[in-house]
Amino acid sequence: MNVKDQIEARLHAAFRPEELEVENESHRHAGHAGDDGTGESHFRVRIRAAELAAMSRVDRHRAVTRALGDLVPRIHALALDIG
C-alpha cells in the first residue's frame, strides 16, 4: 500500500471524518531537499471530523501525528488543514 493510501486508512480509522482529502504533492518538490526519489515525500491533508473540531489547534496536530504513527518519519513534509 502506498503512503497516500496508508494516510487515508489511518485517519479514517482514527477519526471517522466527514471529509478527508489527501494529496500527494511530491512531484512539486522533485529535486528539492527532502525528495528521496520515491515520489512519496510531500503530502497535504484536509480533514474534518467532529472529534478534531473540539480540540485546540496544537492538540489537533498532535492527534493526527499520533494517528499516522510510524509514517511520520517517512514523510518529509506534511501540510495539515484540520477542523
N, C-alpha and C positions, 0 to 999 in steps of 0.2 A: 504494500500500500504506500502510495507517495505521501509526502509530508502534508500537502494540502488536505488530502482525504483524512489523514490522521488528526489534523487540527479540527476539522469539521466533526469527526466522530467523537472526539474527546469533549468538545464544547457542547455538542448535543446531549451527550450522556451526563455531563455535569450540571447543565443549566436548563435543558429543555427550552431553548429560546424561541420566541415568537418570530424572530428574524435573525438570520445568520448568513453573512457573505464573507467568503474567504477568497482573497485574490492573491495569486502568485505574481509578484512584481519583479521577480529575479531577472527577467530579460531586460529590464530597465537599468540594471546595475552591472551588466556584463563587463568584466574587465576592471571593475572598481574594487575598492577594499571590501573584503567580506565575501566576494564572489568566489566560491570554491569550485566552480565549474559544474556543479550538479544541476543547476537550474532550480534549486530549492533552497535559496538562502534568504530571500526577502519576501515578506508577506504583509498584507493589510487585512485586518479583521474588523468587520462591523457586526456587532451582536447586540440584540435587545432581548432582555429576559427580566422577568419580574424580580427574581432573586437579586440580580445585579443592580437594578434600579434603586433599591433601598439602601445601597452601600455608598460610602464616600468614594470619591474618585480613586484614591490610593488603594482602598480595600477592593474595589472592582478590578484594578490591575493585578493586585496580588492574587485574587481568586482565579482569574484567567490564567495567570502564570502557573499557579498550583495545578490547575486542571490540565494544563499542557505538559506538566512534569518533565520527563526526560527529553522532550522535543526541544525545549527552550535552548539548551546549549548547542543544538544543531542548527538553529536559526540565527543568522547574523542580524537581521532587522525585522522587528515585528511592530507594525503600526496598529494601535488599538483605538477603535471608536466604540465605546461601551455605554449602554444605557439600560 
